[in-house]
Amino acid sequence: MPQQQYLPPQYRQQQPYYYPVPQRRISPHPRPAQPAMPQNAEPAKPVEPPPAPYEKELLRLSEIMGSLALLRPLCAAADGTEWSKRMQTLLEAEGTTPGRKERLAGAYNKGYQAYALTYRVCTPSAQEASARYLAEGEQLARNIAARYGS
């Protein structure tokens, strides 16, 4: 047998490396055909349209309405019972999709709960917060109507 001569690595002939082909195992028991969608699965949710350009302002208005729904009756204001009705009207008008309705209601609840944790009786600070929210809510409603109303 002839002796092999030593060659440096850069001069050696490279042997191609072949990756093994994965073998698919075939079961002796055929699988039953599966339906395209399981019977108990819900259909895909419809894609929600992009938010309205005034969505951020509307969510803030909903949050203010939630705060006023707690603060105004607490301080025995004449319009105390109006705020939940106004929010219901807003939900009917602007809650065009389930997701949007959920966001608006969530903002309302956030505003309500923020003051429910703090105020149990009417105080001067509760009256001040109520007055500020009335002014801010009025300004937001006017801006939304002026910029985006028909």
C-alpha positions in Angstrom: 0.0 0.0 0.0 1.4 3.3 -1.0 2.0 5.9 1.6 -0.1 9.0 1.5 1.7 12.2 1.3 0.9 14.9 3.9 -1.0 17.9 2.4 -1.8 21.1 4.3 -5.6 21.6 4.8 -5.9 24.4 2.2 -4.6 22.0 -0.5 -6.7 19.0 0.4 -9.6 18.1 -1.8 -12.8 18.7 0.1 -15.3 15.9 0.2 -18.9 17.1 -0.2 -21.0 16.7 2.9 -24.4 15.3 2.3 -27.1 16.0 4.9 -29.3 13.0 5.6 -32.8 13.2 4.3 -35.3 13.0 7.2 -37.3 9.9 7.0 -41.1 10.2 7.4 -42.4 7.5 9.5 -45.5 5.8 8.1 -47.9 4.5 10.6 -49.5 1.1 10.0 -52.7 2.7 11.2 -54.1 5.3 8.8 -55.3 8.5 10.5 -58.9 9.5 10.0 -59.5 12.7 8.0 -59.6 15.8 10.2 -62.2 18.5 9.6 -60.8 21.9 8.5 -62.2 23.5 11.7 -63.0 21.8 14.9 -66.7 21.8 15.6 -66.4 23.6 18.9 -64.1 26.3 17.7 -65.4 29.8 17.2 -65.0 31.4 13.8 -62.3 34.0 13.3 -63.1 37.4 14.7 -63.8 40.0 12.1 -61.0 42.5 11.6 -61.7 45.7 13.4 -61.5 48.9 11.3 -58.8 51.4 12.2 -59.7 53.7 15.0 -61.3 57.0 14.3 -59.0 60.1 14.3 -60.8 61.4 17.4 -60.6 58.1 19.3 -58.2 59.4 21.9 -60.4 62.4 22.7 -63.5 60.2 22.8 -61.9 57.9 25.3 -60.9 60.8 27.5 -64.5 62.1 27.3 -65.8 58.7 28.3 -63.4 58.7 31.3 -64.6 62.2 32.3 -68.2 61.1 32.0 -67.4 58.2 34.4 -65.9 60.5 36.9 -68.8 62.9 36.7 -71.2 59.9 37.1 -69.8 59.4 40.6 -68.9 63.0 41.6 -72.1 64.8 40.5 -74.6 62.7 42.5 -72.2 62.6 45.4 -72.4 66.4 45.7 -76.2 66.4 45.0 -76.0 68.1 41.7 -79.2 68.4 39.7 -77.7 66.6 36.7 -76.3 63.7 38.8 -78.4 61.0 37.2 -77.7 62.3 33.6 -74.1 61.0 33.2 -74.8 57.3 32.9 -77.6 58.1 30.4 -75.3 60.3 28.4 -72.7 57.5 28.3 -75.2 55.0 27.1 -76.2 57.4 24.3 -72.5 57.8 23.4 -72.0 54.0 23.4 -75.0 53.6 21.1 -73.7 56.3 18.7 -70.0 55.5 18.7 -69.8 51.8 19.8 -69.8 50.6 16.2 -67.7 47.5 16.9 -67.5 45.3 20.0 -63.9 46.3 20.6 -64.6 50.0 20.4 -67.7 49.6 22.7 -65.5 47.8 25.2 -62.8 50.5 25.1 -65.3 53.2 25.6 -67.0 51.4 28.5 -63.6 50.6 30.0 -62.6 54.3 29.9 -66.0 55.2 31.6 -65.4 52.6 34.3 -61.8 53.7 34.8 -63.0 57.3 35.5 -65.8 56.1 37.8 -63.5 53.8 39.8 -60.7 56.4 40.2 -63.0 58.5 42.3 -65.0 55.7 43.9 -61.8 54.7 45.7 -61.2 58.3 47.0 -64.5 60.0 47.7 -67.3 58.7 49.9 -68.8 62.1 50.7 -68.8 65.4 49.0 -65.8 67.5 49.8 -64.5 70.8 48.5 -61.9 68.9 46.4 -64.7 66.7 45.0 -66.6 69.8 44.0 -63.5 71.3 42.4 -62.8 68.1 40.5 -66.4 68.0 39.3 -66.2 71.6 38.1 -62.9 71.0 36.2 -64.2 67.8 34.6 -67.4 69.7 33.5 -65.2 72.3 31.8 -62.8 69.8 30.2 -65.7 67.6 29.0 -67.5 70.5 27.5 -64.3 71.6 25.7 -63.6 68.1 24.4 -67.2 67.6 23.2 -67.1 71.0 21.3 -63.7 70.2 19.8 -64.8 66.8 18.6 -68.0 68.2 17.1 -66.3 71.1 15.5 -63.4 69.1 13.9 -65.1 65.8 13.1 -68.9 66.5 13.2 -71.0 66.6 10.1 
